[in-house]
């Protein structure tokens, strides 16, 4: 099953070559991905157990329009059960589809750095770590040591104030928790991170205040939305460049109508 459409504000699509995970830190407590597997159990026969989906590796080749793609929204690419060979296959697919921008997010910072030397990092892969409170700012130092060309932080669900070292970081996302048991976010925490980003010249993206649903509290911070992104090649420029080398024609030859299934 392909997950193409998404309501996540900072991406255009999701791609899940694996599903399932396990909890490693406080940000995982009310995991939205786990709730999805319970709600749509007919699509997840293995439940939330870590599961490989090699049949999904070809999906990005079939998407003609360039997209920002959140990789493994239902899992963690650096999960301890991820075979290295399969991880490298995923990176090969990302490298061979430069029309897309891939956004990878992990809470497993140690394994990320352990495997870093095995990865040929394409420039269209943005690598991020989750930082939900001050204790987990240590993940940032591990991320900074990787060869990823674009490195970002996802401070969602934000569970406390953060003092961040943003050296070598190219983007910061902040959001409050959503769901029936959501933990409240303090506006002072959000403003502090925004101000730190502005002082460091790092793009800041405020995703949501959170609440019972992701849209409950809206997205306005001090009267406006904050939708800043890293300064990289735009998708439009990349599409034009790839069209000149005929990639659009290649993609059309392998298009599969079933690839547009949306959960």
C-alpha positions in Angstrom: 0.0 0.0 0.0 1.4 3.4 -1.0 0.9 6.4 1.1 1.1 9.3 -1.3 -1.1 12.1 0.1 -0.5 13.6 3.5 -1.7 16.3 5.8 1.7 17.0 7.3 2.4 20.6 6.5 6.2 20.4 5.9 6.0 17.6 3.3 4.0 16.6 0.2 3.9 12.8 0.4 5.0 9.9 2.6 6.8 6.7 1.6 7.1 3.8 3.9 9.5 1.0 2.8 9.2 -0.2 6.4 6.4 0.1 9.0 6.4 -0.5 12.7 8.6 0.7 15.5 9.0 0.7 19.3 9.2 3.5 21.9 12.7 4.9 22.7 12.0 8.3 24.4 9.2 10.4 25.9 8.2 11.8 22.5 7.1 8.3 21.5 4.5 7.9 24.4 1.5 8.8 22.3 2.8 7.6 18.9 0.5 8.7 16.1 1.8 5.9 13.8 0.9 3.2 16.3 -2.6 4.7 16.5 -2.9 4.5 12.7 -2.0 0.8 12.7 -4.7 0.2 15.3 -7.3 2.2 13.5 -6.6 0.8 10.0 -5.6 -2.7 11.1 -6.8 -4.2 7.8 -3.8 -2.4 6.1 -1.3 -3.5 8.8 -1.5 -7.3 9.3 1.7 -7.2 11.3 0.4 -4.5 13.6 3.1 -2.2 14.7 5.9 -4.8 14.6 8.8 -3.7 12.4 8.1 -4.9 8.9 10.0 -4.6 5.6 8.1 -3.8 2.4 10.5 -4.4 -0.5 7.6 -4.2 -2.9 7.4 -0.4 -2.2 11.0 0.4 -3.3 9.8 1.2 -6.9 7.1 3.7 -5.8 9.2 6.9 -6.1 10.2 6.1 -9.7 6.5 6.3 -10.6 5.8 9.7 -9.2 6.1 12.1 -12.2 5.7 15.3 -10.2 8.6 16.3 -7.9 7.7 16.0 -4.3 9.0 16.5 -0.8 8.8 13.0 0.6 8.7 12.1 4.3 10.5 8.7 4.4 9.1 6.2 6.9 6.4 8.3 8.6 5.2 4.9 10.0 8.6 3.7 11.2 12.3 4.7 11.7 14.8 4.2 8.9 17.5 3.6 11.5 15.6 1.1 13.6 17.8 -1.5 15.2 16.0 -4.3 13.1 16.6 -2.5 9.8 19.0 -4.7 7.7 21.9 -2.7 6.4 21.4 -4.0 2.9 17.8 -2.9 2.8 18.7 0.6 4.2 21.3 1.0 1.4 18.7 -0.1 -1.2 16.4 2.7 0.1 19.3 5.2 -0.2 19.9 3.9 -3.7 16.3 4.7 -4.7 16.6 8.2 -3.3 19.8 8.8 -5.1 18.3 7.6 -8.4 15.2 9.8 -8.1 16.8 13.3 -7.7 13.6 15.0 -8.8 12.3 14.4 -5.2 13.5 15.8 -1.9 13.5 13.1 0.8 13.0 14.0 4.4 14.3 11.3 6.8 13.7 11.6 10.6 15.1 9.4 13.3 15.2 9.1 17.1 18.1 6.5 16.8 20.9 9.0 16.6 23.6 6.5 17.6 22.8 4.0 14.9 22.6 6.9 12.4 26.2 7.8 13.1 27.3 4.2 13.3 26.1 3.6 9.7 27.0 7.0 8.4 30.3 5.9 6.7 28.3 3.3 4.7 26.0 5.8 3.2 26.6 7.8 0.0 24.5 10.8 1.0 22.7 12.3 -2.0 22.1 16.0 -1.9 18.3 15.5 -2.2 18.2 13.7 1.2 17.5 15.9 4.3 18.4 14.1 7.5 16.8 15.0 10.8 16.6 13.9 14.4 13.7 14.4 16.9 14.4 16.6 19.9 11.4 16.7 22.3 13.1 18.1 25.4 16.5 19.3 26.6 17.7 15.8 27.6 17.6 14.7 23.9 19.5 17.7 22.5 22.5 15.2 22.5 21.0 13.8 19.3 21.9 17.0 17.6 25.7 16.5 18.0 25.4 13.0 16.5 23.5 14.4 13.5 26.0 17.2 13.0 28.8 14.5 12.5 27.0 12.8 9.6 27.6 13.4 5.9 24.0 14.5 5.2 24.0 17.6 3.1 20.9 19.1 4.8 20.4 18.4 8.5 17.3 19.4 10.5 15.6 19.1 13.9 12.0 18.1 14.6 11.0 19.4 18.0 7.7 17.7 18.0 6.0 16.9 20.2 7.8 19.7 22.1 7.7 18.7 25.7 9.8 21.4 27.3 12.1 24.4 26.7 15.2 23.9 24.5 18.5 25.6 24.4 20.0 24.5 21.0 23.4 24.6 19.4 22.4 25.2 15.8 25.8 25.1 14.3 25.6 22.9 11.2 21.8 22.7 11.3 19.8 23.9 8.3 16.2 23.7 9.5 14.1 23.4 12.6 10.5 22.2 12.9 8.4 22.8 16.0 5.0 21.4 16.9 2.7 20.6 19.8 1.4 17.1 20.4 -2.0 16.0 19.2 -4.4 13.2 20.2 -6.8 12.4 23.0 -4.0 12.4 25.6 -1.9 15.2 24.2 0.6 17.0 26.5 0.3 20.8 26.4 2.9 23.0 24.8 4.0 26.4 26.3 4.1 29.3 23.8 7.3 30.6 25.6 9.1 27.4 24.5 8.1 27.9 20.9 9.1 31.6 20.8 12.4 30.8 22.3 13.3 28.3 19.6 12.1 30.7 16.9 14.3 33.4 18.3 17.3 31.1 18.5 16.7 30.2 14.8 16.5 33.8 13.8 19.7 34.6 15.7 21.5 31.7 14.0 20.0 32.3 10.5 18.3 28.9 10.5 14.9 28.5 8.8 12.1 27.9 11.3 8.8 26.0 10.6 6.0 26.1 13.1 3.8 23.1 12.3 1.0 23.3 14.9 -0.1 24.1 18.5 -1.7 20.6 18.8 -4.6 19.5 20.8 -7.2 16.8 20.5 -6.6 16.9 16.7 -3.6 18.3 14.8 -5.7 21.3 13.6 -7.3 22.0 17.0 -5.0 24.9 18.0 -4.2 26.2 14.5 -0.7 27.2 13.3 -0.4 30.9 14.0 2.5 32.2 16.1 2.4 35.9 17.0 -0.2 36.5 14.3 1.4 34.7 11.3 2.4 31.3 10.0 6.1 30.3 9.9 6.8 28.1 6.9 10.5 28.6 6.3 12.5 25.9 4.5 16.2 25.3 3.8 17.6 27.1 0.9 18.2 24.4 -1.7 17.4 23.8 -5.3 13.7 24.4 -5.7 11.5 21.5 -6.9 10.6 23.6 -10.0 14.2 24.1 -10.9 14.9 20.4 -10.4 11.9 19.4 -12.5 13.0 21.6 -15.4 16.6 20.2 -15.3 15.4 16.6 -15.2 12.9 17.3 -18.0 15.8 18.4 -20.2 17.4 15.0 -19.8 14.2 13.1 -20.5 13.4 11.7 -17.0 9.7 12.6 -17.4 9.5 10.2 -20.3 11.3 7.5 -18.4 8.9 7.8 -15.5 5.8 7.7 -17.7 6.9 4.3 -19.0 6.7 2.7 -15.5 3.7 4.5 -14.1 1.4 2.2 -12.1 -2.2 3.4 -11.5 -2.2 1.7 -8.1 0.6 3.9 -6.8 -1.9 6.7 -6.1 -3.7 4.9 -3.3 -4.1 7.3 -0.3 -4.7 6.1 3.2 
